[in-house]
Amino acid sequence: MTVRDLGYRPYDGPRNPPSTSVWVMLRYGLGRAWASWLVRLAALTSWLPVIALAVASIAANNVAPMLRTDIPPEFPLAWMADLVRDMADERKSVGMLFALEVWFFTTLVTAGAGASAIADDLTHRAFQFYFAKPMTAAHYLAGRVGAIALWVFAVVLAPASLYLVVMALFGPDTERLDTLALLLPVTLFALVLGVVLGSVAVAVSSLSKSRALTMSLWLTLFIVPHVIALIVDGVARLAGRADGFPWFYLGSFTSLLDVVRRALFNVDAESPLRWFHAAPTLAIMVGLVLWLAHHRIVRQDVIT
């Protein structure tokens, strides 16, 4: 008895190209990420620092003109005067907000959804379902990375944009246009954050079926290289090197992202590292981790 005799008929309708599956995976990935309580926590609480920082910055704008610029560094409260001036500078205050978002809120998103994206599919053997459709490994990976990148982009961009709008409304009138002009570098940096963090987190999730292992590995890569570079740089400064030894930061993508952020906001660099060191290194990192993830996906045994 043939298949046709069993009642099966060949599909004669329109067939979508494999590229259509990217948008399907993207929509599905966005919804699955929202199912993680860590992502919900990040989305619902990322607005809270904006209120506190906006109040502190508005107060600093009123206090900063009264502070003298020639306060000697050895004065016991000199650091407080520097902090107030930094809070009054929108470029530096946005940097403080970004630092909190990178080290807390984006960590919640990438750990809750990105670092387990492919691991969950490996555990549940979902590739058999995905690749029964007209889909390639590249399209699957683009959908997975795109979903996490969009979540990181939204969690970073929305609070930072709100902060700038509040500062433009309640800050000095003479600086209103300059403050709103910062929306462009804010958007660019949020985009860079989304691409880099989304790519690395999803690539790490392809290394094992164990969700706990991939999340632990992601947090290790997120924190440990930066801490090691910080220790080496600090020891070098204590040893008498004025610039320290900043080159270990090239192995930490979080440190490189901070270098890119300083360049976009035209903030004075604290080390010899510049954007032309950080940007190519980040591009190479993203390319390597995406190649690794693609290689891992292609090697999966899938019956289609």
MODELLER restraints for C-alpha pairs under 7 A, 6 or more apart:
rsr = mdl.restraints
at = mdl.atoms
rsr.add(forms.Gaussian(group=physical.xy_distance, feature=features.Distance(at['CA:17:A'], at['CA:134:A']), mean=6.69, stdev=0.5))
rsr.add(forms.Gaussian(group=physical.xy_distance, feature=features.Distance(at['CA:18:A'], at['CA:134:A']), mean=4.75, stdev=0.5))
rsr.add(forms.Gaussian(group=physical.xy_distance, feature=features.Distance(at['CA:18:A'], at['CA:135:A']), mean=4.69, stdev=0.5))
rsr.add(forms.Gaussian(group=physical.xy_distance, feature=features.Distance(at['CA:18:A'], at['CA:136:A']), mean=6.76, stdev=0.5))
rsr.add(forms.Gaussian(group=physical.xy_distance, feature=features.Distance(at['CA:19:A'], at['CA:139:A']), mean=6.39, stdev=0.5))
rsr.add(forms.Gaussian(group=physical.xy_distance, feature=features.Distance(at['CA:21:A'], at['CA:135:A']), mean=6.07, stdev=0.5))
rsr.add(forms.Gaussian(group=physical.xy_distance, feature=features.Distance(at['CA:21:A'], at['CA:139:A']), mean=6.65, stdev=0.5))
rsr.add(forms.Gaussian(group=physical.xy_distance, feature=features.Distance(at['CA:22:A'], at['CA:139:A']), mean=5.23, stdev=0.5))
rsr.add(forms.Gaussian(group=physical.xy_distance, feature=features.Distance(at['CA:22:A'], at['CA:140:A']), mean=6.34, stdev=0.5))
rsr.add(forms.Gaussian(group=physical.xy_distance, feature=features.Distance(at['CA:22:A'], at['CA:142:A']), mean=6.35, stdev=0.5))
rsr.add(forms.Gaussian(group=physical.xy_distance, feature=features.Distance(at['CA:22:A'], at['CA:143:A']), mean=4.82, stdev=0.5))
rsr.add(forms.Gaussian(group=physical.xy_distance, feature=features.Distance(at['CA:23:A'], at['CA:143:A']), mean=6.60, stdev=0.5))
rsr.add(forms.Gaussian(group=physical.xy_distance, feature=features.Distance(at['CA:25:A'], at['CA:140:A']), mean=6.69, stdev=0.5))
rsr.add(forms.Gaussian(group=physical.xy_distance, feature=features.Distance(at['CA:25:A'], at['CA:143:A']), mean=4.75, stdev=0.5))
rsr.add(forms.Gaussian(group=physical.xy_distance, feature=features.Distance(at['CA:25:A'], at['CA:144:A']), mean=6.54, stdev=0.5))
rsr.add(forms.Gaussian(group=physical.xy_distance, feature=features.Distance(at['CA:26:A'], at['CA:143:A']), mean=4.42, stdev=0.5))
rsr.add(forms.Gaussian(group=physical.xy_distance, feature=features.Distance(at['CA:26:A'], at['CA:144:A']), mean=6.37, stdev=0.5))
rsr.add(forms.Gaussian(group=physical.xy_distance, feature=features.Distance(at['CA:26:A'], at['CA:146:A']), mean=6.27, stdev=0.5))
rsr.add(forms.Gaussian(group=physical.xy_distance, feature=features.Distance(at['CA:26:A'], at['CA:147:A']), mean=5.22, stdev=0.5))
rsr.add(forms.Gaussian(group=physical.xy_distance, feature=features.Distance(at['CA:29:A'], at['CA:144:A']), mean=6.07, stdev=0.5))
rsr.add(forms.Gaussian(group=physical.xy_distance, feature=features.Distance(at['CA:29:A'], at['CA:147:A']), mean=5.24, stdev=0.5))
rsr.add(forms.Gaussian(group=physical.xy_distance, feature=features.Distance(at['CA:30:A'], at['CA:147:A']), mean=5.10, stdev=0.5))
rsr.add(forms.Gaussian(group=physical.xy_distance, feature=features.Distance(at['CA:33:A'], at['CA:39:A']), mean=6.64, stdev=0.5))
rsr.add(forms.Gaussian(group=physical.xy_distance, feature=features.Distance(at['CA:33:A'], at['CA:113:A']), mean=5.04, stdev=0.5))
rsr.add(forms.Gaussian(group=physical.xy_distance, feature=features.Distance(at['CA:34:A'], at['CA:40:A']), mean=6.14, stdev=0.5))
rsr.add(forms.Gaussian(group=physical.xy_distance, feature=features.Distance(at['CA:36:A'], at['CA:112:A']), mean=5.84, stdev=0.5))
rsr.add(forms.Gaussian(group=physical.xy_distance, feature=features.Distance(at['CA:36:A'], at['CA:113:A']), mean=6.49, stdev=0.5))
rsr.add(forms.Gaussian(group=physical.xy_distance, feature=features.Distance(at['CA:38:A'], at['CA:108:A']), mean=5.33, stdev=0.5))
rsr.add(forms.Gaussian(group=physical.xy_distance, feature=features.Distance(at['CA:38:A'], at['CA:109:A']), mean=6.28, stdev=0.5))
rsr.add(forms.Gaussian(group=physical.xy_distance, feature=features.Distance(at['CA:38:A'], at['CA:112:A']), mean=5.17, stdev=0.5))
rsr.add(forms.Gaussian(group=physical.xy_distance, feature=features.Distance(at['CA:39:A'], at['CA:108:A']), mean=6.04, stdev=0.5))
rsr.add(forms.Gaussian(group=physical.xy_distance, feature=features.Distance(at['CA:39:A'], at['CA:109:A']), mean=4.72, stdev=0.5))
rsr.add(forms.Gaussian(group=physical.xy_distance, feature=features.Distance(at['CA:39:A'], at['CA:112:A']), mean=6.03, stdev=0.5))
rsr.add(forms.Gaussian(group=physical.xy_distance, feature=features.Distance(at['CA:42:A'], at['CA:105:A']), mean=5.10, stdev=0.5))
rsr.add(forms.Gaussian(group=physical.xy_distance, feature=features.Distance(at['CA:42:A'], at['CA:108:A']), mean=6.11, stdev=0.5))
rsr.add(forms.Gaussian(group=physical.xy_distance, feature=features.Distance(at['CA:42:A'], at['CA:109:A']), mean=6.61, stdev=0.5))
rsr.add(forms.Gaussian(group=physical.xy_distance, feature=features.Distance(at['CA:43:A'], at['CA:155:A']), mean=6.05, stdev=0.5))
rsr.add(forms.Gaussian(group=physical.xy_distance, feature=features.Distance(at['CA:46:A'], at['CA:105:A']), mean=6.50, stdev=0.5))
rsr.add(forms.Gaussian(group=physical.xy_distance, feature=features.Distance(at['CA:46:A'], at['CA:155:A']), mean=6.75, stdev=0.5))
rsr.add(forms.Gaussian(group=physical.xy_distance, feature=features.Distance(at['CA:46:A'], at['CA:159:A']), mean=6.66, stdev=0.5))
rsr.add(forms.Gaussian(group=physical.xy_distance, feature=features.Distance(at['CA:47:A'], at['CA:159:A']), mean=5.54, stdev=0.5))
rsr.add(forms.Gaussian(group=physical.xy_distance, feature=features.Distance(at['CA:50:A'], at['CA:159:A']), mean=6.30, stdev=0.5))
rsr.add(forms.Gaussian(group=physical.xy_distance, feature=features.Distance(at['CA:50:A'], at['CA:163:A']), mean=5.72, stdev=0.5))
rsr.add(forms.Gaussian(group=physical.xy_distance, feature=features.Distance(at['CA:54:A'], at['CA:163:A']), mean=6.37, stdev=0.5))
rsr.add(forms.Gaussian(group=physical.xy_distance, feature=features.Distance(at['CA:54:A'], at['CA:167:A']), mean=6.71, stdev=0.5))
rsr.add(forms.Gaussian(group=physical.xy_distance, feature=features.Distance(at['CA:57:A'], at['CA:87:A']), mean=5.03, stdev=0.5))
rsr.add(forms.Gaussian(group=physical.xy_distance, feature=features.Distance(at['CA:57:A'], at['CA:88:A']), mean=5.39, stdev=0.5))
rsr.add(forms.Gaussian(group=physical.xy_distance, feature=features.Distance(at['CA:58:A'], at['CA:171:A']), mean=6.25, stdev=0.5))
rsr.add(forms.Gaussian(group=physical.xy_distance, feature=features.Distance(at['CA:60:A'], at['CA:84:A']), mean=5.38, stdev=0.5))
rsr.add(forms.Gaussian(group=physical.xy_distance, feature=features.Distance(at['CA:60:A'], at['CA:85:A']), mean=6.96, stdev=0.5))
rsr.add(forms.Gaussian(group=physical.xy_distance, feature=features.Distance(at['CA:60:A'], at['CA:87:A']), mean=5.92, stdev=0.5))
rsr.add(forms.Gaussian(group=physical.xy_distance, feature=features.Distance(at['CA:60:A'], at['CA:88:A']), mean=5.08, stdev=0.5))
rsr.add(forms.Gaussian(group=physical.xy_distance, feature=features.Distance(at['CA:61:A'], at['CA:88:A']), mean=4.80, stdev=0.5))
rsr.add(forms.Gaussian(group=physical.xy_distance, feature=features.Distance(at['CA:64:A'], at['CA:84:A']), mean=6.19, stdev=0.5))
rsr.add(forms.Gaussian(group=physical.xy_distance, feature=features.Distance(at['CA:64:A'], at['CA:85:A']), mean=5.62, stdev=0.5))
rsr.add(forms.Gaussian(group=physical.xy_distance, feature=features.Distance(at['CA:64:A'], at['CA:88:A']), mean=6.72, stdev=0.5))
rsr.add(forms.Gaussian(group=physical.xy_distance, feature=features.Distance(at['CA:67:A'], at['CA:81:A']), mean=6.89, stdev=0.5))
rsr.add(forms.Gaussian(group=physical.xy_distance, feature=features.Distance(at['CA:71:A'], at['CA:78:A']), mean=6.49, stdev=0.5))
rsr.add(forms.Gaussian(group=physical.xy_distance, feature=features.Distance(at['CA:86:A'], at['CA:92:A']), mean=5.66, stdev=0.5))
rsr.add(forms.Gaussian(group=physical.xy_distance, feature=features.Distance(at['CA:86:A'], at['CA:93:A']), mean=6.32, stdev=0.5))
rsr.add(forms.Gaussian(group=physical.xy_distance, feature=features.Distance(at['CA:87:A'], at['CA:93:A']), mean=5.08, stdev=0.5))
rsr.add(forms.Gaussian(group=physical.xy_distance, feature=features.Distance(at['CA:90:A'], at['CA:179:A']), mean=6.81, stdev=0.5))
rsr.add(forms.Gaussian(group=physical.xy_distance, feature=features.Distance(at['CA:91:A'], at['CA:265:A']), mean=6.04, stdev=0.5))
rsr.add(forms.Gaussian(group=physical.xy_distance, feature=features.Distance(at['CA:101:A'], at['CA:156:A']), mean=6.40, stdev=0.5))
rsr.add(forms.Gaussian(group=physical.xy_distance, feature=features.Distance(at['CA:106:A'], at['CA:152:A']), mean=5.81, stdev=0.5))
rsr.add(forms.Gaussian(group=physical.xy_distance, feature=features.Distance(at['CA:109:A'], at['CA:152:A']), mean=6.70, stdev=0.5))
rsr.add(forms.Gaussian(group=physical.xy_distance, feature=features.Distance(at['CA:110:A'], at['CA:148:A']), mean=6.96, stdev=0.5))
rsr.add(forms.Gaussian(group=physical.xy_distance, feature=features.Distance(at['CA:110:A'], at['CA:198:A']), mean=6.92, stdev=0.5))
rsr.add(forms.Gaussian(group=physical.xy_distance, feature=features.Distance(at['CA:110:A'], at['CA:201:A']), mean=6.06, stdev=0.5))
rsr.add(forms.Gaussian(group=physical.xy_distance, feature=features.Distance(at['CA:111:A'], at['CA:215:A']), mean=5.77, stdev=0.5))
rsr.add(forms.Gaussian(group=physical.xy_distance, feature=features.Distance(at['CA:114:A'], at['CA:148:A']), mean=5.85, stdev=0.5))
rsr.add(forms.Gaussian(group=physical.xy_distance, feature=features.Distance(at['CA:114:A'], at['CA:198:A']), mean=6.51, stdev=0.5))
rsr.add(forms.Gaussian(group=physical.xy_distance, feature=features.Distance(at['CA:114:A'], at['CA:201:A']), mean=5.06, stdev=0.5))
rsr.add(forms.Gaussian(group=physical.xy_distance, feature=features.Distance(at['CA:114:A'], at['CA:202:A']), mean=5.03, stdev=0.5))
rsr.add(forms.Gaussian(group=physical.xy_distance, feature=features.Distance(at['CA:115:A'], at['CA:201:A']), mean=4.83, stdev=0.5))
rsr.add(forms.Gaussian(group=physical.xy_distance, feature=features.Distance(at['CA:115:A'], at['CA:202:A']), mean=5.54, stdev=0.5))
rsr.add(forms.Gaussian(group=physical.xy_distance, feature=features.Distance(at['CA:115:A'], at['CA:204:A']), mean=6.11, stdev=0.5))
rsr.add(forms.Gaussian(group=physical.xy_distance, feature=features.Distance(at['CA:115:A'], at['CA:205:A']), mean=4.65, stdev=0.5))
rsr.add(forms.Gaussian(group=physical.xy_distance, feature=features.Distance(at['CA:115:A'], at['CA:214:A']), mean=5.81, stdev=0.5))
rsr.add(forms.Gaussian(group=physical.xy_distance, feature=features.Distance(at['CA:115:A'], at['CA:215:A']), mean=5.20, stdev=0.5))
rsr.add(forms.Gaussian(group=physical.xy_distance, feature=features.Distance(at['CA:115:A'], at['CA:218:A']), mean=6.33, stdev=0.5))
rsr.add(forms.Gaussian(group=physical.xy_distance, feature=features.Distance(at['CA:116:A'], at['CA:205:A']), mean=5.03, stdev=0.5))
rsr.add(forms.Gaussian(group=physical.xy_distance, feature=features.Distance(at['CA:116:A'], at['CA:211:A']), mean=5.42, stdev=0.5))
rsr.add(forms.Gaussian(group=physical.xy_distance, feature=features.Distance(at['CA:116:A'], at['CA:214:A']), mean=6.48, stdev=0.5))
rsr.add(forms.Gaussian(group=physical.xy_distance, feature=features.Distance(at['CA:116:A'], at['CA:215:A']), mean=6.63, stdev=0.5))
rsr.add(forms.Gaussian(group=physical.xy_distance, feature=features.Distance(at['CA:117:A'], at['CA:202:A']), mean=6.15, stdev=0.5))
rsr.add(forms.Gaussian(group=physical.xy_distance, feature=features.Distance(at['CA:117:A'], at['CA:205:A']), mean=5.98, stdev=0.5))
rsr.add(forms.Gaussian(group=physical.xy_distance, feature=features.Distance(at['CA:118:A'], at['CA:202:A']), mean=6.76, stdev=0.5))
rsr.add(forms.Gaussian(group=physical.xy_distance, feature=features.Distance(at['CA:118:A'], at['CA:205:A']), mean=5.24, stdev=0.5))
rsr.add(forms.Gaussian(group=physical.xy_distance, feature=features.Distance(at['CA:118:A'], at['CA:206:A']), mean=5.18, stdev=0.5))
rsr.add(forms.Gaussian(group=physical.xy_distance, feature=features.Distance(at['CA:119:A'], at['CA:205:A']), mean=5.21, stdev=0.5))
rsr.add(forms.Gaussian(group=physical.xy_distance, feature=features.Distance(at['CA:119:A'], at['CA:206:A']), mean=5.76, stdev=0.5))
rsr.add(forms.Gaussian(group=physical.xy_distance, feature=features.Distance(at['CA:119:A'], at['CA:208:A']), mean=6.00, stdev=0.5))
rsr.add(forms.Gaussian(group=physical.xy_distance, feature=features.Distance(at['CA:119:A'], at['CA:209:A']), mean=4.58, stdev=0.5))
rsr.add(forms.Gaussian(group=physical.xy_distance, feature=features.Distance(at['CA:119:A'], at['CA:210:A']), mean=6.32, stdev=0.5))
rsr.add(forms.Gaussian(group=physical.xy_distance, feature=features.Distance(at['CA:119:A'], at['CA:211:A']), mean=5.86, stdev=0.5))
rsr.add(forms.Gaussian(group=physical.xy_distance, feature=features.Distance(at['CA:120:A'], at['CA:209:A']), mean=6.81, stdev=0.5))
rsr.add(forms.Gaussian(group=physical.xy_distance, feature=features.Distance(at['CA:120:A'], at['CA:211:A']), mean=6.87, stdev=0.5))
rsr.add(forms.Gaussian(group=physical.xy_distance, feature=features.Distance(at['CA:121:A'], at['CA:127:A']), mean=6.62, stdev=0.5))
rsr.add(forms.Gaussian(group=physical.xy_distance, feature=features.Distance(at['CA:122:A'], at['CA:209:A']), mean=5.53, stdev=0.5))
rsr.add(forms.Gaussian(group=physical.xy_distance, feature=features.Distance(at['CA:123:A'], at['CA:209:A']), mean=5.39, stdev=0.5))
rsr.add(forms.Gaussian(group=physical.xy_distance, feature=features.Distance(at['CA:127:A'], at['CA:302:A']), mean=6.55, stdev=0.5))
rsr.add(forms.Gaussian(group=physical.xy_distance, feature=features.Distance(at['CA:128:A'], at['CA:302:A']), mean=5.59, stdev=0.5))
rsr.add(forms.Gaussian(group=physical.xy_distance, feature=features.Distance(at['CA:128:A'], at['CA:303:A']), mean=6.29, stdev=0.5))
rsr.add(forms.Gaussian(group=physical.xy_distance, feature=features.Distance(at['CA:128:A'], at['CA:304:A']), mean=6.92, stdev=0.5))
rsr.add(forms.Gaussian(group=physical.xy_distance, feature=features.Distance(at['CA:131:A'], at['CA:304:A']), mean=6.66, stdev=0.5))
rsr.add(forms.Gaussian(group=physical.xy_distance, feature=features.Distance(at['CA:132:A'], at['CA:304:A']), mean=5.19, stdev=0.5))
rsr.add(forms.Gaussian(group=physical.xy_distance, feature=features.Distance(at['CA:137:A'], at['CA:294:A']), mean=6.37, stdev=0.5))
rsr.add(forms.Gaussian(group=physical.xy_distance, feature=features.Distance(at['CA:137:A'], at['CA:297:A']), mean=6.31, stdev=0.5))
rsr.add(forms.Gaussian(group=physical.xy_distance, feature=features.Distance(at['CA:137:A'], at['CA:298:A']), mean=6.32, stdev=0.5))
rsr.add(forms.Gaussian(group=physical.xy_distance, feature=features.Distance(at['CA:138:A'], at['CA:294:A']), mean=6.67, stdev=0.5))
rsr.add(forms.Gaussian(group=physical.xy_distance, feature=features.Distance(at['CA:141:A'], at['CA:294:A']), mean=6.97, stdev=0.5))
rsr.add(forms.Gaussian(group=physical.xy_distance, feature=features.Distance(at['CA:145:A'], at['CA:198:A']), mean=5.38, stdev=0.5))
rsr.add(forms.Gaussian(group=physical.xy_distance, feature=features.Distance(at['CA:145:A'], at['CA:199:A']), mean=5.61, stdev=0.5))
rsr.add(forms.Gaussian(group=physical.xy_distance, feature=features.Distance(at['CA:145:A'], at['CA:202:A']), mean=6.14, stdev=0.5))
rsr.add(forms.Gaussian(group=physical.xy_distance, feature=features.Distance(at['CA:148:A'], at['CA:198:A']), mean=5.11, stdev=0.5))
rsr.add(forms.Gaussian(group=physical.xy_distance, feature=features.Distance(at['CA:149:A'], at['CA:194:A']), mean=4.00, stdev=0.5))
rsr.add(forms.Gaussian(group=physical.xy_distance, feature=features.Distance(at['CA:149:A'], at['CA:195:A']), mean=5.37, stdev=0.5))
rsr.add(forms.Gaussian(group=physical.xy_distance, feature=features.Distance(at['CA:149:A'], at['CA:198:A']), mean=4.65, stdev=0.5))
rsr.add(forms.Gaussian(group=physical.xy_distance, feature=features.Distance(at['CA:150:A'], at['CA:194:A']), mean=6.37, stdev=0.5))
rsr.add(forms.Gaussian(group=physical.xy_distance, feature=features.Distance(at['CA:152:A'], at['CA:194:A']), mean=5.02, stdev=0.5))
rsr.add(forms.Gaussian(group=physical.xy_distance, feature=features.Distance(at['CA:153:A'], at['CA:190:A']), mean=5.12, stdev=0.5))
rsr.add(forms.Gaussian(group=physical.xy_distance, feature=features.Distance(at['CA:153:A'], at['CA:191:A']), mean=5.77, stdev=0.5))
rsr.add(forms.Gaussian(group=physical.xy_distance, feature=features.Distance(at['CA:153:A'], at['CA:193:A']), mean=6.90, stdev=0.5))
rsr.add(forms.Gaussian(group=physical.xy_distance, feature=features.Distance(at['CA:153:A'], at['CA:194:A']), mean=5.00, stdev=0.5))
rsr.add(forms.Gaussian(group=physical.xy_distance, feature=features.Distance(at['CA:156:A'], at['CA:190:A']), mean=5.86, stdev=0.5))
rsr.add(forms.Gaussian(group=physical.xy_distance, feature=features.Distance(at['CA:157:A'], at['CA:186:A']), mean=6.82, stdev=0.5))
rsr.add(forms.Gaussian(group=physical.xy_distance, feature=features.Distance(at['CA:157:A'], at['CA:187:A']), mean=6.25, stdev=0.5))
rsr.add(forms.Gaussian(group=physical.xy_distance, feature=features.Distance(at['CA:157:A'], at['CA:190:A']), mean=5.71, stdev=0.5))
rsr.add(forms.Gaussian(group=physical.xy_distance, feature=features.Distance(at['CA:161:A'], at['CA:183:A']), mean=6.39, stdev=0.5))
rsr.add(forms.Gaussian(group=physical.xy_distance, feature=features.Distance(at['CA:164:A'], at['CA:179:A']), mean=6.32, stdev=0.5))
rsr.add(forms.Gaussian(group=physical.xy_distance, feature=features.Distance(at['CA:164:A'], at['CA:180:A']), mean=6.41, stdev=0.5))
rsr.add(forms.Gaussian(group=physical.xy_distance, feature=features.Distance(at['CA:165:A'], at['CA:180:A']), mean=6.81, stdev=0.5))
rsr.add(forms.Gaussian(group=physical.xy_distance, feature=features.Distance(at['CA:168:A'], at['CA:176:A']), mean=4.73, stdev=0.5))
rsr.add(forms.Gaussian(group=physical.xy_distance, feature=features.Distance(at['CA:168:A'], at['CA:179:A']), mean=5.84, stdev=0.5))
rsr.add(forms.Gaussian(group=physical.xy_distance, feature=features.Distance(at['CA:168:A'], at['CA:180:A']), mean=6.50, stdev=0.5))
rsr.add(forms.Gaussian(group=physical.xy_distance, feature=features.Distance(at['CA:185:A'], at['CA:264:A']), mean=5.72, stdev=0.5))
rsr.add(forms.Gaussian(group=physical.xy_distance, feature=features.Distance(at['CA:185:A'], at['CA:265:A']), mean=6.50, stdev=0.5))
rsr.add(forms.Gaussian(group=physical.xy_distance, feature=features.Distance(at['CA:189:A'], at['CA:261:A']), mean=6.38, stdev=0.5))
rsr.add(forms.Gaussian(group=physical.xy_distance, feature=features.Distance(at['CA:196:A'], at['CA:286:A']), mean=6.25, stdev=0.5))
rsr.add(forms.Gaussian(group=physical.xy_distance, feature=features.Distance(at['CA:199:A'], at['CA:286:A']), mean=6.29, stdev=0.5))
rsr.add(forms.Gaussian(group=physical.xy_distance, feature=features.Distance(at['CA:199:A'], at['CA:289:A']), mean=6.99, stdev=0.5))
rsr.add(forms.Gaussian(group=physical.xy_distance, feature=features.Distance(at['CA:199:A'], at['CA:290:A']), mean=6.46, stdev=0.5))
rsr.add(forms.Gaussian(group=physical.xy_distance, feature=features.Distance(at['CA:200:A'], at['CA:286:A']), mean=6.67, stdev=0.5))
rsr.add(forms.Gaussian(group=physical.xy_distance, feature=features.Distance(at['CA:200:A'], at['CA:289:A']), mean=6.07, stdev=0.5))
rsr.add(forms.Gaussian(group=physical.xy_distance, feature=features.Distance(at['CA:201:A'], at['CA:218:A']), mean=6.37, stdev=0.5))
rsr.add(forms.Gaussian(group=physical.xy_distance, feature=features.Distance(at['CA:203:A'], at['CA:289:A']), mean=5.61, stdev=0.5))
rsr.add(forms.Gaussian(group=physical.xy_distance, feature=features.Distance(at['CA:203:A'], at['CA:290:A']), mean=6.16, stdev=0.5))
rsr.add(forms.Gaussian(group=physical.xy_distance, feature=features.Distance(at['CA:203:A'], at['CA:292:A']), mean=6.81, stdev=0.5))
rsr.add(forms.Gaussian(group=physical.xy_distance, feature=features.Distance(at['CA:203:A'], at['CA:293:A']), mean=4.80, stdev=0.5))
rsr.add(forms.Gaussian(group=physical.xy_distance, feature=features.Distance(at['CA:204:A'], at['CA:214:A']), mean=6.11, stdev=0.5))
rsr.add(forms.Gaussian(group=physical.xy_distance, feature=features.Distance(at['CA:204:A'], at['CA:218:A']), mean=6.34, stdev=0.5))
rsr.add(forms.Gaussian(group=physical.xy_distance, feature=features.Distance(at['CA:205:A'], at['CA:214:A']), mean=5.29, stdev=0.5))
rsr.add(forms.Gaussian(group=physical.xy_distance, feature=features.Distance(at['CA:206:A'], at['CA:293:A']), mean=5.83, stdev=0.5))
rsr.add(forms.Gaussian(group=physical.xy_distance, feature=features.Distance(at['CA:206:A'], at['CA:296:A']), mean=6.50, stdev=0.5))
rsr.add(forms.Gaussian(group=physical.xy_distance, feature=features.Distance(at['CA:207:A'], at['CA:214:A']), mean=6.97, stdev=0.5))
rsr.add(forms.Gaussian(group=physical.xy_distance, feature=features.Distance(at['CA:208:A'], at['CA:214:A']), mean=6.45, stdev=0.5))
rsr.add(forms.Gaussian(group=physical.xy_distance, feature=features.Distance(at['CA:222:A'], at['CA:254:A']), mean=6.88, stdev=0.5))
rsr.add(forms.Gaussian(group=physical.xy_distance, feature=features.Distance(at['CA:225:A'], at['CA:251:A']), mean=6.31, stdev=0.5))
rsr.add(forms.Gaussian(group=physical.xy_distance, feature=features.Distance(at['CA:225:A'], at['CA:252:A']), mean=5.09, stdev=0.5))
rsr.add(forms.Gaussian(group=physical.xy_distance, feature=features.Distance(at['CA:226:A'], at['CA:249:A']), mean=6.51, stdev=0.5))
rsr.add(forms.Gaussian(group=physical.xy_distance, feature=features.Distance(at['CA:226:A'], at['CA:252:A']), mean=5.29, stdev=0.5))
rsr.add(forms.Gaussian(group=physical.xy_distance, feature=features.Distance(at['CA:226:A'], at['CA:255:A']), mean=6.43, stdev=0.5))
rsr.add(forms.Gaussian(group=physical.xy_distance, feature=features.Distance(at['CA:229:A'], at['CA:248:A']), mean=4.87, stdev=0.5))
rsr.add(forms.Gaussian(group=physical.xy_distance, feature=features.Distance(at['CA:229:A'], at['CA:249:A']), mean=5.30, stdev=0.5))
rsr.add(forms.Gaussian(group=physical.xy_distance, feature=features.Distance(at['CA:232:A'], at['CA:245:A']), mean=6.68, stdev=0.5))
rsr.add(forms.Gaussian(group=physical.xy_distance, feature=features.Distance(at['CA:233:A'], at['CA:244:A']), mean=4.97, stdev=0.5))
rsr.add(forms.Gaussian(group=physical.xy_distance, feature=features.Distance(at['CA:233:A'], at['CA:245:A']), mean=4.67, stdev=0.5))
rsr.add(forms.Gaussian(group=physical.xy_distance, feature=features.Distance(at['CA:233:A'], at['CA:246:A']), mean=5.69, stdev=0.5))
rsr.add(forms.Gaussian(group=physical.xy_distance, feature=features.Distance(at['CA:234:A'], at['CA:244:A']), mean=6.64, stdev=0.5))
rsr.add(forms.Gaussian(group=physical.xy_distance, feature=features.Distance(at['CA:236:A'], at['CA:244:A']), mean=4.72, stdev=0.5))
rsr.add(forms.Gaussian(group=physical.xy_distance, feature=features.Distance(at['CA:236:A'], at['CA:245:A']), mean=5.80, stdev=0.5))
rsr.add(forms.Gaussian(group=physical.xy_distance, feature=features.Distance(at['CA:237:A'], at['CA:243:A']), mean=6.82, stdev=0.5))
rsr.add(forms.Gaussian(group=physical.xy_distance, feature=features.Distance(at['CA:237:A'], at['CA:244:A']), mean=4.49, stdev=0.5))
rsr.add(forms.Gaussian(group=physical.xy_distance, feature=features.Distance(at['CA:243:A'], at['CA:271:A']), mean=6.28, stdev=0.5))
rsr.add(forms.Gaussian(group=physical.xy_distance, feature=features.Distance(at['CA:246:A'], at['CA:271:A']), mean=6.52, stdev=0.5))
rsr.add(forms.Gaussian(group=physical.xy_distance, feature=features.Distance(at['CA:246:A'], at['CA:273:A']), mean=6.97, stdev=0.5))
rsr.add(forms.Gaussian(group=physical.xy_distance, feature=features.Distance(at['CA:249:A'], at['CA:255:A']), mean=5.80, stdev=0.5))
rsr.add(forms.Gaussian(group=physical.xy_distance, feature=features.Distance(at['CA:249:A'], at['CA:256:A']), mean=6.84, stdev=0.5))
rsr.add(forms.Gaussian(group=physical.xy_distance, feature=features.Distance(at['CA:250:A'], at['CA:256:A']), mean=6.47, stdev=0.5))
rsr.add(forms.Gaussian(group=physical.xy_distance, feature=features.Distance(at['CA:253:A'], at['CA:282:A']), mean=6.68, stdev=0.5))
rsr.add(forms.Gaussian(group=physical.xy_distance, feature=features.Distance(at['CA:256:A'], at['CA:278:A']), mean=5.10, stdev=0.5))
rsr.add(forms.Gaussian(group=physical.xy_distance, feature=features.Distance(at['CA:259:A'], at['CA:274:A']), mean=6.38, stdev=0.5))
rsr.add(forms.Gaussian(group=physical.xy_distance, feature=features.Distance(at['CA:259:A'], at['CA:275:A']), mean=6.02, stdev=0.5))
rsr.add(forms.Gaussian(group=physical.xy_distance, feature=features.Distance(at['CA:259:A'], at['CA:278:A']), mean=6.54, stdev=0.5))
rsr.add(forms.Gaussian(group=physical.xy_distance, feature=features.Distance(at['CA:260:A'], at['CA:275:A']), mean=5.33, stdev=0.5))
rsr.add(forms.Gaussian(group=physical.xy_distance, feature=features.Distance(at['CA:260:A'], at['CA:278:A']), mean=6.57, stdev=0.5))
rsr.add(forms.Gaussian(group=physical.xy_distance, feature=features.Distance(at['CA:260:A'], at['CA:279:A']), mean=6.89, stdev=0.5))
rsr.add(forms.Gaussian(group=physical.xy_distance, feature=features.Distance(at['CA:262:A'], at['CA:269:A']), mean=6.68, stdev=0.5))
rsr.add(forms.Gaussian(group=physical.xy_distance, feature=features.Distance(at['CA:263:A'], at['CA:275:A']), mean=6.13, stdev=0.5))
